[in-house]
Amino acid sequence: MIARLRSLTTQWTSVVPVLAIVLLALTWGRDLPAAVVAVVSLVLAGAVLAAVHHAEVVAHRVGEPFGSLVLAVAVTVIEVALIVTLMADGGGKSSTLARDTVFAAVMITCNGIVGISILTAALRGRVASFNAEGSATAFATVITLTTLCLVLPNFTTSTNGPEFSGSQLVFAALASISLYVLFLFVQSVRHRGLFLHVEEGEVPTNASDENVEIEVDDLHGDPPTKSEALQSLALLLVSLVAVVGLAKTSSYAIEEGVKSIGAPASAVGVVIALLVLMPETLTAWRNARRGRVQISFNLAYGSAMASIGLTIPAIAVASIWLDGPLVLGLGATQIGLLVLSAIVGALTLLPGRSTLQEGGVHLIIFAAFVFLAFNP
């Protein structure tokens, strides 16, 4: 049964990217009726799922912690493509889209994925164990990046409103890239042992980690062969191209769909983040179900970090030709949720072990975020 399910997954994730490219060629630059837009939207969602699946295959091939990096970067590329596409089509009406999407990604990962992971692992083994040092390092970087890029614009005085001046935006972009690259070095080279799976009662290592053996990911069985990994890499690239093109084709429908339910324009960013991060959430849940909470945290915090560290610089470059202002400063409600998340997250990670209560607290914060995003 498991082999059959894997075979079916391989089949549809191979067909959908090709179908998406064909559909993109047929619909590019045309005014589409509602029925065709609905089909495009469904294929777009399928292309996103297929892209993350192939990123998972490549990640399984390279092992941890590099696998989590592959997933995080792939998801962020999709996110940036959707943001830039919608901003290009929306003009000034989309001035807050980058802010809303990036903040949504932070809340989804740091509360939604973390909460689900803790809850799942705690139900399995009473407590969820992870490496406090590695997780705290990642979480501190996420909070620093979020504050620098999404909070400080409210307090700078060079421009009117929650915006950065040109030089400030350049600094924020460079700071984001620098912190992200530094974290990649720490996670992948200098202290990679701090980001590996920790068994209950095991003392995590914090050595230079040159001699740390990277564990074999048994979540999906044996690692894929080199040819399978290369095939997935090619299909991943095809999927990313299709996502960018189909997002532009269906961008108007996404915005109109949000308006039709009476939600504010900021909810568009939440929808994008939920769509893009849904497959990664499932991956984190599957790891937590096997007690591999550290891998789930790597996915969560890595995605949040990549979302800011790569999206803000990309949007900074794109703002050169995009019309309208680039509003990055969070609102009062969003800042309140960020502060609450920072405090709760720090208290959760400090002991290196969490229970159902911590998981529940994170999920309630996430639920409050989603509710207030659609009912401000």
Secondary structure, 3 states (H helix, E strand, C coil): CHHHHHHHHHHHHHHHHHHHHHHHHHHCCCCCCHHHHHHHHHHHHHHHHHHHHHHHHHHHHHCCCHHHHHHHHHHHHHHHHHHHHHHHHHHHHHCCHHHHHHHHHHHHHHHHHHHHHHHHHHHHHCCEECCHHHHHHHHHHHHHHHHHHHHHHHCCCCCCCCCCCHHHHHHHHHHHHHHHHHHHHHHHHHCHHHHCCCCCCCCCCCCCCCCCCCCCCCCCCCCCCHHHHHHHHHHHHHHHHHHHHHHHHHHHHHHHHHHHCCCCCCHHHHHHHHHHHHHHHHHHHHHHHCCCHHHHHHHHHHHHHHHHHHHHHHHHHHCCCCCCCCCCCCCHHHHHHHHHHHHHHHHHHCCCEECHHHHHHHHHHHHHHHHHHHCC
